[in-house]
Amino acid sequence: MDPVKAGETRRDMLKRAEEDNAAIAICHHSGFGRVVQESGKRYWQAL
């Protein structure tokens, strides 16, 4: 696995999820949630 490409892909996916206000499930957080941005930082918001 290319760690640089993996990081780029992860950032792109989280940005798209935030822009689409999509409910998603990711392995490091339990349940579904949304990526939200506040003060220039992205946060996980559980549903």
N, C-alpha and C positions, 0 to 999 in steps of 0.2 A: 504494500500500500504506500502511496505517495503522501506523506504527512502534510505537505504544503497544499496539495490539491484537496485533501480531505478537509482541511481547515477552510479553504475557500468555498467548497461545496456546502459545508455546515453553515457558514455565514450567509451564503446566498439563500439557502432553504429557510433559515430563520427570518431573514429580511422579507422574503416572499410571504411567509406565514403571517408576519406582522402587517404587511401592506394589505393582505386579503382578509385580515381579522379572522383567520381560520382557526378552528378548534383542532388541535393536533395531540397526538400521544407520542412521547419520546421516552427512550429507555431510562434516562437518569432522573425522571420525575414520575411520581405515581399518578395514574389517571390521566384525564384529558385536561387541556388548558390552552391558553393563548399566550403569544409573545406580545408584550406591550412595551412601549418606550416611554421613559420619563426622564427628564433632565439629560437627554442624550445617551441614556443607558437602556439596554434591553433587559426586561425582567420576565419571568414565568409567572403567569396568573392562573392558578388552578380554577377549574370550573366546578 
